[in-house]
């Protein structure tokens, strides 16, 4: 049961990385929406790294 939940969550993160860039194209990079979507992409990337055991770089 837990494995299925984890697999679905990992699939959702992968889908986010695939689909959000197309949405980002709609907004200017410096707009609130563009910044929020950029933050989302960074958060998904960090989460994937941690879940894959790669650790996280220190916050800037």
Kinemage of the C-alpha trace (Angstrom):
@kinemage 1
@onewidth
@group {chain A} dominant
@subgroup {mainchain}
@vectorlist {calphas} color= white
{ca unk a 1} P 0.000 0.000 0.000
{ca unk a 2} L 2.709 2.493 0.982
{ca unk a 3} L 4.724 1.676 -2.133
{ca unk a 4} L 1.785 2.608 -4.348
{ca unk a 5} L 1.389 5.936 -2.573
{ca unk a 6} L 5.082 6.657 -2.974
{ca unk a 7} L 5.016 5.657 -6.639
{ca unk a 8} L 2.032 7.935 -7.302
{ca unk a 9} L 3.764 10.835 -5.557
{ca unk a 10} L 6.964 10.292 -7.554
{ca unk a 11} L 4.928 10.113 -10.751
{ca unk a 12} L 3.212 13.397 -9.836
{ca unk a 13} L 6.573 15.107 -9.297
{ca unk a 14} L 7.842 13.822 -12.641
{ca unk a 15} L 4.667 15.047 -14.356
{ca unk a 16} L 5.123 18.441 -12.700
{ca unk a 17} L 8.641 18.731 -14.107
{ca unk a 18} L 7.329 17.768 -17.540
{ca unk a 19} L 4.330 20.095 -17.607
{ca unk a 20} L 5.190 23.201 -15.602
{ca unk a 21} L 7.730 24.551 -18.120
{ca unk a 22} L 4.932 24.940 -20.680
{ca unk a 23} L 2.925 26.908 -18.123
{ca unk a 24} L 5.948 29.067 -17.308
{ca unk a 25} L 6.087 30.171 -20.941
{ca unk a 26} L 2.786 31.994 -20.438
{ca unk a 27} L 4.126 34.312 -17.729
{ca unk a 28} L 7.050 36.731 -17.678
{ca unk a 29} L 9.981 35.354 -15.676
{ca unk a 30} L 9.832 38.278 -13.236
{ca unk a 31} L 6.058 38.166 -12.699
{ca unk a 32} L 4.683 36.758 -9.420
{ca unk a 33} L 3.321 33.769 -11.342
{ca unk a 34} L 6.595 33.164 -13.155
{ca unk a 35} L 8.551 33.398 -9.914
{ca unk a 36} L 6.157 31.018 -8.141
{ca unk a 37} L 6.427 28.475 -10.952
{ca unk a 38} L 10.221 28.769 -10.885
{ca unk a 39} L 10.171 28.144 -7.137
{ca unk a 40} L 7.944 25.136 -7.713
{ca unk a 41} L 10.387 23.657 -10.217
{ca unk a 42} L 13.296 24.199 -7.802
{ca unk a 43} L 11.362 22.581 -4.942
{ca unk a 44} L 10.483 19.532 -7.026
{ca unk a 45} L 14.114 19.168 -8.089
{ca unk a 46} L 15.313 19.407 -4.459
{ca unk a 47} L 12.713 16.871 -3.331
{ca unk a 48} L 13.715 14.439 -6.062
{ca unk a 49} L 17.392 14.771 -5.128
{ca unk a 50} L 16.686 14.080 -1.465
{ca unk a 51} L 14.443 11.124 -2.254
{ca unk a 52} L 17.150 9.687 -4.494
{ca unk a 53} L 19.661 10.044 -1.674
{ca unk a 54} L 21.670 12.795 -3.347
{ca unk a 55} L 21.312 15.256 -0.478
{ca unk a 56} L 20.485 18.927 -0.710
{ca unk a 57} L 22.748 21.866 -1.384
{ca unk a 58} L 22.801 24.543 1.273
{ca unk a 59} L 20.270 27.333 0.811
{ca unk a 60} L 21.628 30.395 -0.968
